[in-house]
Amino acid sequence: MKHLLLIALIAGLFACEMEKGEQLIQVASPNQLTTITFFQNEDGSPAYYASYKNKSVVDSSDLGFILDQEKAFDKGLKVVSTNLSSFDETWEQPWGEQREIRNNYNELTINLENPEGLKLNVIFRAFDDGVALRYEFPQQDGLSEFQVLDELTTFNMSDDHSAWWIPAYAGNRYEYIYENTPLSDIDRVHTPFTIEATNGLFFHLHEAALYDYPSMVIKGEGTNLKCDLVPYSKTNPVKAYLKAPFSTPWRTIQIGEQAGDLITNYMILNLNEPNKLGDVSWVEPGKYIGVWWEMFVNIGTWHQGPKHAANTENVKKYIDFASENGFRGILVEGWNYGWDGNWMGGGTKFDFTKPYPDYDIEELSRYAADKGVYIIGHHETGADTENYDEQLEDAYAFLNKYGMKTVKTGYVENGDTLPNGLYHHGQYFVNHFQRVIEMGAKYKTMIVAHEPIKATGKRRTYPNMVSREGAKGQEYNAMGGNPTSHVTVLPFTRLLAGPMDYTPGVFDLEVATTTDQVKSTIGKELALYTTIYAPMQMANDLPKNYEGHPALQYIKDMVTDWETTKVLNGEIGKYVTIARKEREGDRWFMGSVTNEEGRELKVKFDFLDAGKTYTATLYRDNEETHFETNPTAYQIKEMELTAESELTLQLAPGGGVAISIFPNN
């Protein structure tokens, strides 16, 4: 790792004078294509703008804060000093979609002072494929404990660009279908927030390293976008209670010349601190099944009764299937006291160490271990964070005692606030979520979180935080259904924040539910294992729907830890094709999915090793496949490929194709 201080001659950083006398201070990325410029308006308010290849990324935009007791960093500020540095390293993820990641940027720090003598630092980082900024409140007299009433950061756009978004403060957390509208149509939206600009660029607005601070929402006012921090509660407008010294999360804008460039942009990870857990060999990516889908399709129940699914006999069947087919984990939901009654939103108190009488955890843990697999724990909280906090140590010690290496957490409630009245995405919940991550690390437990705070790259610092939901997942296909285009939007939006526990793999697509069939095809369900990244991937259907099914072979072959990722094509909301190479191996897996339109996609295989031949097995739609009228029609075909090969993929309406590519000996 190299960390070199730049000297004054560094290319791309300079100071000059504007015609009106304001000082411009600019930093450029290592390749000189991305620039960030700091300046002050006539009233001394801080501001910035950014560009890529001389195209606008952010027009003149505000910086600063409003604090309690009439303290502010909004105007009359003085630049006390500046500092510039450079950083270049290549680091290795212990698991991930890309094993080696280069972290290369130029950094500019502006040290500011307000008229009362209080200090605030603004830090900019210019990457070749993005820009980032954060604030530092240094330790100082007069600013020990303080409240943030407003963060003034804005991201003003040069035009009324096209955007993909989900609403904030709308009552169902992040679980919405993405809208595609001009910027001028948005009100308040969550990040990740993706923009297709009229100048040909693609932007992704988000944040990195979110600690002890509220989540950032984007507030739209025409083409002007403002940071809107989630308040502590509906009755308390304070955004954050802080102590100096303090560093805010990074405000990030990732940049791509094509939509697919955003998928392989790792700036969010680079803005987080390195792994602080030391040896994390116990964090093992893998595949799992679960006592889960049967509750959604009305075969079983979470609560006690004649259809209670989490019973010893039923779980043993799942353990047997997992052991026979290469799955490492078996998720069991509904195993513990708390599901009887109205548990959503804290209606009942879950007990995280007390199994129901028909769930013999001693026997099941022993039985699973003998079969070479393990039970995945489940902690649904009903969003009652106080109840969970009170049991946190005991709950994770319990998981560890019974060999449960992974836990799925959940925070289901009706609305944007927790049962205690505090916001689900505010500072309080961010801190609660961090306590859970750290407790998991203490007991060497991997966490797959549902109804989470959004991912901001913490998986680099805490590699046990392996995956989150944070969007409409497969479960909605048993509760009204997601449009078939949904999974062609997720790779360019939600998944830019980090791995998602979407839970693909439905084979019984015409399952009888209270609503509708799953809007997918067999080929598409298999392709999702590649296009939707997660280190813990679920095969979510019932074992009986997999047994004897030829397409199960693809899931059995599939791995979940990667050497590298290649995006071969993609248009947001239309289609995407992604290929991934297994870590420490030579096999590749490819997935391609489309929206409701059938299409032909030409792909090249020049990512394969030259001079080698490979056997490709295609699990694909056939001529009769259609996501509405014939979703389960598919075919399996083998062919030989080399690095010179080209292939036209045939995708049915709402369909997809999955390809395993194995080198010939």
C-alpha positions, -999 to +999 in steps of 0.1 A: +000+000+000+013+034-009+001+067+006+020+096-009+016+132-002+013+152-033+035+181-039+023+214-053+031+203-089+006+174-088-014+174-120-050+182-117-049+202-085-047+240-087-060+273-074-070+302-095-091+333-092-126+338-107-135+371-122-155+381-091-125+372-069-137+339-054-110+313-051-113+281-070-096+250-056-097+220-078-087+184-076-086+159-105-087+121-105-055+101-112-064+099-149-074+136-150-109+128-163-129+136-131-126+170-115-141+185-083-139+222-077-145+239-044-154+276-043-172+302-021-201+324-031-200+361-024-216+356+010-188+331+020-210+301+017-191+269+006-199+252-027-186+228-053-191+214-087-178+183-105-173+171-141-162+140-160-145+144-194-156+181-193-193+170-190-212+182-160-217+157-132-229+182-106-235+219-112-227+245-086-240+230-053-241+239-017-222+226+013-225+232+050-246+226+082-272+242+105-266+232+141-283+238+173-280+270+194-278+291+162-245+276+152-240+273+115-215+266+087-235+282+059-220+316+051-192+339+061-167+310+062-130+314+058-106+289+042-079+285+068-058+259+049-059+232+024-042+198+021-038+175-008-028+139-010-029+108-032-036+072-025-031+040-045-035+004-033-049-029-045-066-048-018-083-083-017-118-089-006-121-120+017-152-128-004-171-108-030-179-101-067-143-091-074-114-105-055-089-077-061-100-041-061-079-010-068-084+020-046-068+050-063-078+086-058-066+121-052-078+139-021-084+175-012-091+187+023-105+223+028-102+235+064-129+260+071-138+284+100-171+302+106-174+337+120-176+323+156-143+305+151-158+270+149-140+247+125-153+223+098-133+203+073-146+193+039-128+164+022-131+156-015-119+125-032-116+123-070-117+088-084-114+079-121-150+068-120-166+089-093-165+117-068-170+117-030-172+142-002-175+141+035-173+165+065-152+164+096-160+182+128-125+184+145-122+183+183-125+219+195-138+242+222-174+252+217-184+221+198-182+190+220-218+178+220-241+192+194-272+186+173-275+186+135-307+203+124-299+203+087-271+192+063-270+216+034-253+194+008-269+196-026-264+178-059-277+202-086-280+187-120-274+204-153-306+191-169-338+173-163-322+139-165-340+105-164-340+089-130-349+055-114-361+058-079-383+045-050-401+069-026-389+077+009-413+083+039-439+063+020-446+036+047-430+004+033-393+011+038-373+003+006-399-023-007-412-006-039-411-010-076-387+015-091-402+044-110-385+060-141-393+097-145-375+130-151-358+145-121-384+172-119-410+146-110-394+133-078-402+145-043-382+125-017-365+094-027-341+068-012-306+062-024-292+043-043-305+068-068-296+062-105-296+088-132-292+086-170-280+120-179-288+139-212-251+143-217-247+106-222-233+097-187-248+076-160-247+086-123-254+068-091-260+089-059-255+072-026-235+073+006-207+052+021-196+044+056-228+053+074-221+053+112-239+071+140-257+093+116-291+093+099-297+078+064-296+103+036-327+108+015-327+129-017-352+158-019-360+170-054-368+205-063-368+206-101-333+196-112-318+205-078-313+176-055-307+181-017-295+159+010-325+153+034-314+136+065-340+113+081-352+129+114-349+112+147-387+109+149-418+124+135-421+146+167-383+154+170-369+173+140-333+169+152-314+149+126-284+137+146-269+140+181-231+141+177-199+146+196-167+161+181-145+148+167-169+133+141-168+123+104-200+121+084-207+094+059-193+100+024-217+115-002-210+096-034-216+100-071-204+071-092-200+077-129-203+055-159-203+060-197-226+030-199-252+017-175-231-015-169-201+005-158-220+013-125-223-024-117-185-029-116-177+004-098-164-004-064-160+032-050-185+026-022-163-002-009-131+018-013-146+046+009-150+022+038-122+012+062-104-021+057-114-053+075-111-047+112-121-083+123-088-099+115-091-136+104-125-140+088-120-175+074-152-184+093-172-162+068-180-188+042-202-178+012-226-206+001-261-216-009-290-224+013-326-236+013-352-229+039-385-234+057-398-202+043-415-203+009-441-228+021-455-202+045-459-177+016-478-203-005-501-212+024-488-247+030-473-239+064-475-213+091-449-194+112-472-196+142-481-227+162-509-249+151-516-279+128-496-264+099-467-251+119-438-256+095-408-253+118-412-287+133-385-313+138-398-338+113-403-312+085-369-295+091-351-329+089-365-333+054-349-300+044-316-310+060-316-343+040-323-324+008-296-298+015-270-325+023-278-345-008-276-315-031-247-294-019-265-267+001-246-255+032-274-240+052-311-245+060-330-214+070-358-221+095-384-194+102-411-196+128-390-217+152-392-195+183-419-180+206-434-147+194-451-156+162-485-163+178-506-131+176-501-099+158-462-098+157-458-072+130-447-039+144-439-052+179-473-066+186-457-096+204-423-101+222-400-125+203-379-148+225-346-156+207-335-185+229-368-203+234-379-228+207-415-239+202-422-273+218-423-291+184-388-278+174-361-299+190-331-276+185-307-300+202-316-329+179-318-307+147-284-292+153-268-326+159-286-341+128-275-312+106-239-314+117-239-352+111-251-344+075-224-318+070-247-288+069-260-262+095-292-245+105-294-208+097-309-189+126-338-165+122-343-133+143-376-116+133-380-087+157-412-072+146-391-040+146-391-040+184-354-030+187-355-026+224-366-062+229-339-074+205-312-052+222-321-067+256-315-102+243-287-095+219-258-112+238-279-142+247-293-146+212-260-147+195-244-169+222-274-193+215-267-193+178-230-201+184-239-229+209-260-247+183-236-242+153-258-216+135-231-198+115-255-175+098-286-156+110-313-139+090-326-108+108-359-090+102-376-057+112-411-059+097-434-031+108-462-011+092-448+023+083-415+042+084-413+044+121-404+017+147-429+007+175-410+032+197-419+060+173-383+066+160-376+065+123-366+032+108-338+050+088-328+075+114-297+077+136-312+055+163-318+025+139-284+030+122-267+026+156-289-004+166-280-021+133-243-016+140-246-032+174-261-063+157-232-064+132-207-062+160-224-088+181-225-111+151-187-106+147-181-114+183-198-148+179-185-154+144-220-152+129-227-141+093-257-117+090-283-117+062-306-087+071-341-080+059-359-047+064-323-033+070-307+001+069-294+003+034-259-011+025-231+015+024-201-007+020-197-018+056-191-053+044-155-043+038-149-033+074-172-060+089-171-090+064-197-109+085-223-084+072-228-105+041-261-095+026-293-075+029-327-074+014-336-037+012-359-040-019-388-059-032-376-095-032-390-128-044-415-129-015-437-103-033-442-128-061-464-147-036-481-115-025-493-098-056-463-101-078-434-080-090-434-070-127-411-091-148-390-059-155-382-055-118-351-077-119-338-058-149-338-026-128-323-040-096-287-045-109-286-008-118-302+005-087-305-014-054-276-037-061-252-008-066-253-005-028-242-041-022-253-078-022-291-085-021-309-114-006-335-116-034-340-154-030-343-166-066-350-201-078-387-206-081-394-236-103-432-240-096-439-207-113-476-214-116-479-221-079-515-216-066-515-186-043-540-161-033-528-138-061-510-147-092-482-168-108-446-157-106-438-135-135-407-153-146-394-184-164-371-213-155-343-198-175-347-164-159-349-178-123-315-196-129-300-165-145-308-144-114-281-164-095-256-144-116-273-111-123-283-106-086-252-109-065-253-124-030-226-144-012-254-164+005-278-175-023-311-191-015-329-217-036-362-206-023-387-232-037-399-264-019-376-294-021-403-314-038-403-289-067-365-295-072-363-332-068-357-349-101-358-316-120-329-314-146-325-276-141-315-281-105-281-291-118-273-254-126-280-244-090-259-273-077-230-262-099-234-225-091-209-209-068-213-176-048-178-163-044-161-147-074-127-139-089-141-113-113-173-099-127-179-088-163-210-069-175-215-078-211-245-056-219-274-039-203-301-012-205-318-002-173-353-018-171-348-038-203-321-064-200-287-072-186-261-099-191-234-106-165-206-132-164-187-142-133-156-163-128-154-185-097-127-177-072-096-200-073-110-218-103-115-216-141-153-220-143-176-192-155-213-186-149-234-163-170-269-150-166-290-129-190-325-116-182-350-095-201-382-075-193-416-084-207-401-081-242-385-111-259-352-103-275-320-115-291-287-105-275-253-111-291-225-118-267-188-124-271-167-147-250-134-129-252-132-129-214-123-166-216-087-177-216-072-177-251-062-211-264-086-230-241-118-248-250-148-249-227-181-268-225-210-245-221-244-258-208-272-235-216-304-235-195-327-214-217-361-205-228-375-224-258-397-211-286-429-217-267-417-200-234-436-170-222-436-156-187-474-154-186-487-183-207-459-209-206-433-200-179-420-234-172-410-244-207-372-246-211-344-266-227-309-276-218-282-275-245-245-281-246-219-265-269-182-258-271-169-223-267-135-205-270-124-169-265-132-163-302-168-175-299-199-153-304-234-164-295-269-149-300-289-155-269-327-161-274-347-147-245-384-152-243-408-125-231-400-121-194-373-148-197-337-154-195-308-178-200-282-192-175-249-207-188-223-227-170-190-226-188-165-253-177-129-257-191-122-289-209-094-309-195 
